[in-house]
Amino acid sequence: MKVHRDIDHLPPFRNAVITIGTFDGVHEGHRKIIEHLKQEAEKINGETVIITFHPHPRKVVSSAILGIRLINTLDEKIELLEKTGVDHLAIVPFTEVFANQQAEEYIRNFLIEKFHPHTIIIGYDHRFGRDRQGDYRLLEKMATTYKYVLKEIPKHMLDEIAISSTNIREAIIHGDIDTANKLLGYDFFFEGLVVDGDKLGRKLGYPTANLKIIDEEKIHLGDGIYAVYAELQTEKGKWQMANGKRQTTNSPLATDHSPFKGMMSIGFRPTVDAKKRVVEVNIFDFDEEIYGKTIRVYVKKYLRPEIKFNNLDELVKQIGLDKIESLKWL
C-alpha cells in the first residue's frame, strides 16, 4: 500500500475506485467495505484508494474536542489498512479551510481534480462541504458531468459500522475486551513509553514496566487485570520478538513473529497507595532494562477487577494465580 500525505502531488491512479471515511478501528465492518472496494476495482482493472483525514474532523468542526477518543492512532490505522491489501491511502489534512469549502468545490477541486475517480463508493449519509451541505444526491447529480460511477454503501452496512464502533469504544472503556476484540477482528492494542516507577513489583518478585500512554487521544482501557502480549520497539523501529518461538495471536499486526507473554494491571493499586492511576505490565521470562523504550501491548483477556488485599503477601499470592490464569489464554 502506498501512503500519500501530499494531496497536491498525487500519482495518476489507474481507474481509481475510491471511498472516504475515518476508518477508526479498521474493524470487521470497515473490512467489509474494503472488500467491496477491492471487488469493484478488480472488475475494471482499477486501483483501490481510501481517503481519510487527519486530524479527526470532529477536532476541527466540533467544540467537544475533549470527548474524542480514537481506537487507533494514525500510524496504527496505516498499519491495519496496509494489511487489507488496499493499493493507496491518501491522508488529507483536515483544516477549517478544507471543511468550509462549498460542496460543489469539494467534488470538483478535491475529488475530481486530485483523484480522477472512475468509481466512488460512498454511504447515503456521507456529508461534506460547508455546513455539511453536500450529500449523496449531489454526488449523484454531478456524476454525469464528471463521468464517474457512483455506488452506494447499503444502509444496513453503515448502521453495522456505526453500532460496532460505538460498541467497541464502550467495551474498551469498561474493560470488556472479549467484546471489543470480537468486533475489531483483532486484539486491541496500544503503545506506551516505559517510565520510572516505585519498583515495588521487583520487590514482590514480579517486576513491571510502568507505561506512559504515548497518544492521549487514544481510547483508554478500563481498570483491571489482563492477560497480554507485549512487543518491544528496537532502535530501528521494529518490534522485538520473544525467544524466536512463534505464539498464536489474534492480531493482523503480529503474525510474522512472536511477542512476549505477560499480564497487565491498570488502576489505582488499592492495596499499595491508591493515589494515581497506573498502567503496569509484567513481561514473563524477561529481565532486560527497558526504561525509555516503547512497548506495544496486545490485550488478550480480562482476568479480574482490582482488589484491595489485606497485605502484600495476599497480593503476591493473587499475582501468582493471575500469571497462571494468563498463561491459559496466551
C-alpha positions in Angstrom: 0.0 0.0 0.0 1.3 3.4 -0.9 0.6 6.2 1.6 0.1 9.7 0.2 0.3 12.7 2.6 0.7 15.4 0.0 -2.5 15.6 -2.0 -1.1 18.2 -4.3 1.3 15.7 -5.7 -0.7 12.5 -6.1 0.3 10.0 -8.8 -2.0 9.2 -11.7 -4.3 6.4 -10.5 -5.4 3.7 -12.8 -9.2 3.6 -12.9 -9.4 4.8 -9.3 -12.1 3.2 -7.1 -12.3 5.4 -4.1 -14.1 5.5 -0.7 -13.9 8.1 2.0 -14.0 7.9 5.8 -12.2 8.0 9.1 -11.9 4.2 9.4 -11.2 4.4 13.1 -10.6 0.9 14.4 -10.4 -0.7 10.9 -12.8 -3.2 12.4 -14.8 -6.0 10.8 -17.5 -3.6 9.4 -14.9 -1.5 7.8 -13.2 -4.5 6.2 -16.5 -5.5 4.5 -16.5 -2.1 2.7 -12.8 -2.6 1.8 -13.6 -6.0 0.3 -16.4 -4.4 -1.7 -13.9 -1.7 -2.8 -11.4 -4.3 -4.0 -14.1 -6.3 -5.8 -15.2 -3.3 -7.8 -11.6 -2.4 -8.7 -10.9 -5.9 -9.9 -13.9 -5.7 -12.3 -12.3 -2.8 -14.1 -8.6 -3.5 -13.5 -8.5 -0.5 -11.3 -6.7 0.7 -8.2 -8.3 1.0 -4.7 -7.9 4.3 -3.0 -9.0 5.1 0.6 -9.3 8.8 1.5 -9.0 9.5 5.2 -8.4 12.6 7.3 -6.0 13.8 9.9 -6.7 15.2 12.4 -10.1 13.7 13.1 -12.7 16.0 11.5 -14.5 16.4 14.8 -11.5 18.1 16.3 -11.9 20.8 13.7 -15.6 21.2 13.4 -16.8 20.3 16.9 -16.4 22.0 20.2 -16.3 18.7 22.0 -12.6 18.1 21.5 -12.0 16.5 24.9 -14.6 13.9 24.1 -12.7 12.4 21.2 -11.2 9.1 22.0 -9.8 7.1 19.0 -9.5 3.4 18.7 -6.4 3.8 16.6 -3.7 6.4 16.2 -2.9 7.4 12.7 0.2 5.2 12.5 -1.9 2.2 13.8 -4.6 2.8 11.2 -2.0 2.9 8.4 -0.6 -0.5 9.6 -4.1 -2.0 9.8 -5.2 -0.7 6.4 -2.0 -2.0 4.8 -2.9 -5.5 5.9 -6.2 -5.3 3.9 -4.5 -5.1 0.6 -5.6 -1.6 -0.4 -3.5 0.0 -3.1 -3.4 3.6 -1.9 -4.2 5.5 1.2 -4.5 9.3 1.0 -4.2 11.2 4.3 -5.9 14.5 3.8 -5.0 17.4 6.3 -8.4 18.4 7.7 -8.4 22.1 8.3 -11.1 24.8 8.7 -10.4 25.9 5.2 -11.0 22.4 3.9 -14.1 22.0 6.0 -15.6 25.3 4.8 -15.3 24.8 1.0 -18.5 24.7 -0.9 -19.9 21.2 -1.6 -19.5 21.7 -5.4 -15.9 22.8 -4.9 -15.2 19.7 -2.8 -16.4 17.5 -5.6 -14.7 19.5 -8.4 -11.5 20.7 -6.8 -10.9 17.8 -4.4 -12.4 14.5 -5.6 -12.2 15.1 -9.3 -9.0 17.2 -9.7 -7.0 15.2 -7.2 -8.2 11.7 -7.7 -9.9 11.4 -11.1 -12.1 8.6 -9.8 -13.6 6.0 -12.1 -15.9 4.9 -9.2 -16.9 6.5 -5.9 -18.3 4.2 -3.3 -19.9 6.1 -0.5 -22.7 5.9 2.1 -26.1 7.5 1.7 -25.4 9.6 4.8 -22.0 10.9 3.7 -21.9 14.7 4.2 -19.2 17.2 3.0 -18.6 20.8 2.4 -19.6 23.9 4.3 -22.3 23.2 6.9 -22.3 19.6 5.6 -24.4 20.7 2.6 -23.0 18.1 0.2 -24.6 14.7 0.2 -25.1 11.5 -1.9 -27.7 13.2 -4.0 -25.3 15.9 -5.0 -22.7 13.4 -6.0 -25.3 11.5 -8.0 -26.4 14.8 -9.7 -22.8 15.6 -10.8 -21.8 12.1 -11.8 -22.8 12.7 -15.4 -20.8 15.9 -15.6 -17.6 14.5 -14.2 -18.1 11.0 -15.7 -17.7 8.8 -12.6 -19.7 5.8 -11.4 -21.4 6.3 -8.1 -22.2 3.3 -5.9 -23.9 3.4 -2.6 -22.9 1.5 0.5 -26.0 -0.2 1.9 -27.7 1.4 4.9 -27.5 -1.8 6.9 -23.7 -2.0 6.4 -23.3 1.7 7.6 -25.5 1.0 10.6 -23.5 -2.0 11.4 -20.3 0.0 11.3 -21.7 2.8 13.5 -23.0 0.4 16.0 -19.8 -1.6 16.0 -17.7 1.5 16.5 -19.8 2.7 19.4 -19.9 -0.8 21.0 -16.1 -1.2 20.6 -15.4 2.1 22.4 -17.8 1.3 25.2 -16.4 -2.2 25.6 -12.8 -0.9 25.7 -13.7 1.8 28.3 -15.4 -0.8 30.5 -12.7 -3.4 30.2 -14.9 -5.8 28.1 -12.0 -6.9 26.0 -13.8 -10.0 24.7 -16.5 -7.9 23.0 -14.0 -5.3 21.8 -11.7 -7.9 20.2 -14.6 -9.8 18.6 -15.9 -6.7 16.9 -12.5 -5.5 15.9 -11.4 -8.8 14.5 -8.1 -8.5 16.2 -6.7 -7.9 19.7 -7.0 -4.3 20.9 -3.5 -2.8 21.3 -1.8 0.4 22.5 1.7 1.7 22.9 3.4 3.1 26.0 6.7 4.6 27.0 8.4 2.7 29.8 9.0 5.2 32.7 10.3 5.0 36.2 8.0 3.6 38.9 8.4 2.8 42.6 9.9 -0.6 41.7 7.5 -2.4 44.1 6.8 -5.1 41.6 10.5 -6.0 41.6 10.5 -6.3 45.3 7.5 -8.6 45.1 9.1 -10.9 42.6 7.1 -9.6 39.6 8.9 -6.7 38.0 6.7 -4.4 35.9 7.2 -1.9 33.1 5.3 1.2 34.1 3.8 2.7 30.9 3.0 6.3 30.0 0.5 6.2 27.2 2.0 7.8 24.1 -1.1 9.2 22.3 -3.6 10.9 24.7 -6.3 10.8 22.0 -6.1 7.0 22.1 -9.0 5.5 24.0 -8.2 4.3 27.5 -8.8 0.7 28.6 -10.9 0.1 31.7 -9.2 -0.7 35.1 -8.5 -4.3 35.9 -6.0 -7.2 35.4 -5.5 -8.5 31.9 -3.6 -11.3 30.0 -1.5 -9.6 27.3 1.2 -10.0 24.7 3.9 -7.4 24.5 6.4 -6.3 21.9 9.4 -4.0 22.4 10.4 -1.4 19.9 14.0 -1.6 18.8 16.3 1.3 17.8 15.5 0.5 14.2 11.8 1.0 14.9 11.0 -2.7 14.5 9.2 -4.9 17.1 11.3 -7.3 19.1 10.3 -11.0 19.2 10.5 -13.4 22.1 12.9 -16.3 22.0 12.3 -16.9 18.3 9.3 -19.0 19.1 6.0 -18.1 17.4 2.9 -17.8 19.6 -0.6 -17.6 18.2 -2.2 -14.2 18.5 -5.3 -12.7 17.1 -3.7 -9.7 15.6 -3.1 -8.6 12.0 0.0 -6.7 13.1 1.8 -9.6 14.8 1.6 -12.6 12.5 5.2 -13.0 11.4 6.9 -13.2 14.8 6.3 -13.9 18.4 5.5 -11.3 21.1 6.3 -11.8 24.8 3.7 -13.2 27.1 2.7 -11.2 30.1 0.0 -9.7 32.3 -1.1 -6.1 32.9 -2.6 -4.2 35.7 -4.5 -0.9 35.1 -5.8 1.1 38.1 -5.1 2.8 41.3 -3.3 -0.1 43.2 -5.7 0.0 46.2 -3.5 -2.4 48.3 -0.5 -0.1 47.9 -1.4 3.5 47.9 -4.5 4.2 45.6 -3.0 7.6 44.8 -2.8 7.7 41.0 -3.9 5.5 38.0 -1.0 3.5 36.6 -0.5 1.0 33.8 1.9 -1.8 34.6 3.0 -4.8 32.5 4.8 -7.8 33.9 6.6 -9.5 31.0 7.1 -13.2 31.7 10.7 -14.6 31.5 12.2 -11.2 30.8 14.8 -9.3 32.7 16.2 -6.6 30.4 16.4 -2.9 31.4 13.9 -1.1 29.1 13.4 2.4 30.6 12.8 4.9 27.8 11.8 2.2 25.3 8.4 1.8 23.7 6.2 -1.2 24.3 3.2 -2.3 22.3 0.6 -4.2 24.3 -1.9 -6.5 22.8 -4.8 -7.1 25.2 -5.9 -10.7 25.1 -8.2 -11.4 28.1 -9.7 -9.6 31.0 -9.0 -11.6 34.2 -10.4 -9.8 37.2 -11.1 -6.3 38.7 -8.7 -4.6 41.0 -9.0 -5.8 44.6 -7.8 -4.4 47.8 -5.9 -7.1 49.8 -5.2 -7.0 53.5 -1.5 -7.2 53.0 1.2 -7.6 50.4 1.5 -11.3 51.0 -2.1 -11.8 49.9 -1.4 -9.6 46.9 1.7 -11.6 45.8 -0.3 -14.9 46.1 -3.0 -13.5 43.8 -0.5 -12.2 41.3 0.9 -15.8 41.1 -2.7 -17.0 40.4 -3.1 -14.2 37.8 0.0 -15.4 36.0 -1.3 -19.0 35.9 -4.6 -17.8 34.5 -2.9 -15.5 32.0 -0.9 -18.4 30.6 -4.1 -20.3 30.0 -5.1 -17.6 27.5 -1.8 -16.9 25.8 
